[in-house]
Amino acid sequence: MKQKFRSLAKTALVLIYIVIIAGAVVRMTGSGMGCPDWPKCFGYYIPPVQEKQLLFKPNHHYNKGVMILVDSEKFMVANEDFLSTQRFDAKDWTIYSTHDYVVYNPVHTWIEYINRLIGALSGIPILILGIWSFWFFKENKWITSVAILTLLGMGFQAWLGKTVVDSNLAPYKITVHMVMALLIVVFILYLIFKTKTHFKTQRYNDYFYKILGVALVLSLVQIILGTQVRQFVDEQTKIIGYEKSLWLAQPELNFYIHRSMSILVLLMNTYLWYTNLKLSLGYKKINLAMGCILLEILTGILMYYFDFPLLSQPFHLVVASVLFGIQVYIFLEILHQKQKINTERA
């Protein structure tokens, strides 16, 4: 039972990371407003593939909320379900005014739509985990509690997605959206760890434990700062276009903080890697963490000095998210060893 539950949790984790990748691609391509409404897209469950599908059609059944393009620049929304007549009648429609940015671009629309589909798909295993977790309630109430929190977190994340769209990609809401995704990753990693049946031989070291905790917080701060730097780049794109060499010509303070903190992240994790090796603590995933940090540094250099090569931005974000997940799992491993020692002493 535990093994199957754990396998499903791993599937959920992979899907959440795919959602993070999809979200990064959405931002890289500027497709965040590809669908101006939520949860539908231009009022449809399956969005149009051509602009002509958004033009008024006579003798056509329209559902409430469906959008049409009028005069090549104005979008209107159906007030109710109705059958259109031969001619366009304005009384059946209301000008779309939720926000002031509505443009139909089929590429952006479908990139955003696929992102939403992946998000919905990731919710299926999490829903099953939430229901299944009640089998573990007597054995470990925390498994049930965290599984339900994960499910609620996914619901909250979906609502955040709507508010991000309604706000026309407000920067702070994008940051909260990202942090919530990482919190869901933490919840799922907890479920994966707590349903393990075999544990590796590892040793507890108090100093390693404390430094790892600091490194974990530092990684989270770096991701938040990186999200803000990315928002600055998005704003520069709108102002100066795709002159990539100019995007970071005059960066804000958070860019310099983000870049300087990367040195601290490297030093702190190098110390953890060395301590683990020297004391034979047995936390082998620290090697993966170091690999992620080196990739982060490489992609950071590529973006700043080589004008944002293709896919460097989403890759940078995804690797940072993977690094955070690895550090969380190592933290759970060393916390398990600490609890084991406390139990033996008691």
Number of C-alpha atoms within 10 A of each C-alpha: 9 15 12 10 19 21 13 17 25 17 15 25 23 14 21 24 19 17 22 22 19 21 24 21 20 23 19 18 15 16 21 23 22 23 27 26 21 19 17 16 22 26 22 16 12 11 17 18 14 12 13 11 12 18 15 17 17 12 12 12 12 21 16 15 21 21 26 25 19 14 8 10 9 12 21 19 21 21 17 13 13 14 14 16 12 11 10 13 9 10 8 17 19 14 15 19 11 13 12 11 12 19 17 20 16 17 14 18 24 20 22 25 23 15 23 22 12 17 22 14 15 21 19 14 19 26 18 16 25 20 14 15 22 17 14 15 13 10 10 14 14 16 25 22 16 21 27 20 16 24 23 16 19 22 13 14 20 19 14 18 20 15 17 22 22 18 16 17 15 13 17 14 17 21 19 16 19 19 18 17 19 21 14 23 23 21 22 27 21 19 23 21 16 16 19 12 9 6 10 8 9 15 17 19 15 12 11 17 18 12 14 21 15 12 21 22 13 18 20 17 15 20 22 19 20 21 20 20 20 18 19 18 18 18 13 20 16 10 10 11 12 11 10 18 13 15 21 17 10 9 14 12 9 15 18 13 13 18 16 11 17 19 11 13 18 17 13 17 21 17 15 23 20 13 15 19 15 9 10 12 16 15 20 14 14 22 17 15 24 17 13 21 21 14 16 22 16 13 23 18 15 15 20 15 12 12 16 17 13 10 14 18 19 21 17 22 21 21 20 22 23 17 23 23 23 21 23 20 19 20 19 17 19 22 15 17 18 16 12 13 13 10 9 7 7 6
